[in-house]
Amino acid sequence: MSPTRKNEVSETSNEVTLKYKEIVKANGINDEVSEKKKNLEGKEETINFLNSFRGKVYDHVLKIIKHDPEEEKLLVLGHGDYWNNNMMFLKNNETNQIIGHIAIDLQVTRYNSPALNLGYYLYTSVKPEVRLNNFHEILGRYFDILKQTAAKLGHPIDISYEELYIIFRKKLMLGFWFALCFTSVGLSVIKDIDISKLTDRKDFATQFEILLQNWIEDHPKEADERAQVIIDLVKECRELSID
């Protein structure tokens, strides 16, 4: 990229990125997003929403996870880190169909609302268009299998689909925050940081900032696409969440 183009990109930094970076730094999350574009529909709303959580994301996540067993309609033993990198699938090579599935990495299992795993999985591992177009079908399939399995085990569940849907809406922001991290470019640049030269967390932040800025300047098109993904994700979760 020419020096002129790099300067243009740098001067038109999208506030979506800047506000999200502030949130990330304030809450100790290692992944950051930095996007560039002047005119994105929903930009200001996204900036204001992210900025309202600056320095508060960690506490917000704890609030979502915290539960009162006396008030919860349904509690299950959940995986805790339920996304596609922690799953293994068995495929029939002749039909190309998935015929088996297991979850791995059971280090953060917790007895809590099933909505935590649902939101985490749907927002970190399911393509937005699939999630938006098939949400009730996916949730309904989960609901049916959950009730059938619990009944077979001798512990029938007294809960309706509508109740599960409300529970999901109250807890989905856990999945939102992790999806925001996975959407970031941080995973693309962190591999280039020389950990052997780090002396404290400030050095890490400085190196990360430089690498992040270089990535944005060298990938303006992808940076624009990432910004739009963030805006769409914020809009979707704000409309659905009951907080």
C-alpha positions, 0 to 999 in steps of 0.5 A, a space after each residue: 500500500 502506498 504511503 498516501 493510501 496508508 495516511 488516508 486509512 489512518 485519518 479515517 479511523 472508524 470510531 467503532 474500532 476505537 470505542 471497542 478497543 477502549 472496552 477491550 483494554 479496560 477489561 483485560 480482553 486480549 482481542 481487539 477489533 479495528 475497522 476503517 470506514 466513514 459511512 456505515 449505517 448504524 455506526 453511531 448507535 454501535 459506538 454509543 452502545 459499546 462505549 456504554 460498557 467501557 470498563 464494565 464488560 467483565 462485571 457484566 459477564 459475571 452478572 450474566 453468569 451469576 444465578 440464584 438456584 431458587 429463582 431459575 426455572 431450569 439449571 443444567 450441567 453445561 460445558 462452559 466453553 461450547 464453541 466449534 473448536 471444542 467439538 469433534 465430529 464423525 462423518 460418514 465418508 459415503 454420504 458426507 453426513 455428520 453421524 457423531 459428535 463429542 465435546 472436548 475441553 471440559 475445564 470450565 463446566 458449570 451448573 447454570 442456565 442452559 442459555 449460557 451454552 446456547 448463546 455462547 455457541 450460537 454467537 461464536 460458531 454459527 454464521 449470522 445468516 444461518 442464525 437469523 434465518 433459522 433461529 427458532 428452528 434451532 432453538 426448537 430442536 434443542 428444546 425438543 431433544 432436551 425434554 426427550 433426553 431428560 424424560 428418558 433419564 427420569 428427570 422430566 423438565 417442566 418448562 415451555 418453549 416460550 419460557 426457554 426463549 425468554 431465558 435465552 434472551 436474558 442470557 445471550 449477552 454472554 455469547 455476544 461478548 465472546 463473539 465480539 472477541 472472535 470477530 476481531 482481528 486480534 487473533 490475526 496479529 497476536 501470533 506476530 508478537 515476540 513474547 520473549 521481548 515482553 517485560 510487562 503488560 504495557 509492552 504487550 499493549 504497545 506491540 499489539 497496538 502497532 501490529 493492529 494498526 499495520 494490519 488495518 492499513 494493509 487490509 482496508 477492505 477486510 477491515 471494512 467488512 469486520 466493522 460491518 459485522 460488528 455493527 450487525 452483531 450489536 444491532 441483532 443482540 440489542 434487539 433480542 436481549 432482555 437485560 
